[in-house]
Every structure is written in structure tokens, then in C-alpha cells.
Amino acid sequence: GLDKKTLEKLWQAVLEFEFAWFSTEELTFKVTISRVSIRKYLDFLTRIKALKMEINYGAVGRPVHLYQVDSSYKNCVQDYFVK
């Protein structure tokens, strides 16, 4: 499960990127949550279409998942916060 307060904290950090693409690793510098947990929240935000995701394949190593706020669905996230 997802924690509503954690989701809100993470979403505020995501919004600091404005509309630039960012990686899970970059987000870990803004919030004190493990990369595994961050990935779970980013997967959720992608499923509800608040974020766009693309995979960047480098020459060597694992692919990097990049995320960007989808301005069309940006406000849908507030429905999941603690009220």
C-alpha cells in the first residue's frame, strides 16, 4: 500500500522539477525515501497519468526510467492526499 502523507511529500518534490524529465536517483536527493519505495510511488503516479515515463537506454548498464509531470493530469493527484 501507499501512504497518503508519503505520496504528498513525494509529489511536492516531483513538482520541484517543474516539467523537466527526472530519474528516480535524482528524486532520492530531494526526499528521504528508499529508491525501491520511490519507484513504487512513481509507478502509481504513472498509472493515474500524473506522470509520463520513458526508458532511456544507454550504451552500457541498466536502462534509466525518466519521469515528467503530465500537465493535463497534474491536479488529479490531490484526490489521493490526506484530507
Buried (B, 14 or more C-beta within 10 A) or exposed (E): EBEEEBBBBBBEBBEEBEEEBBBBEBBBEBBEBEEEBBBBBBBBBBEEEBBBBEEEEEEEEEEBBBBBBBEEBBEEBEEBEEE
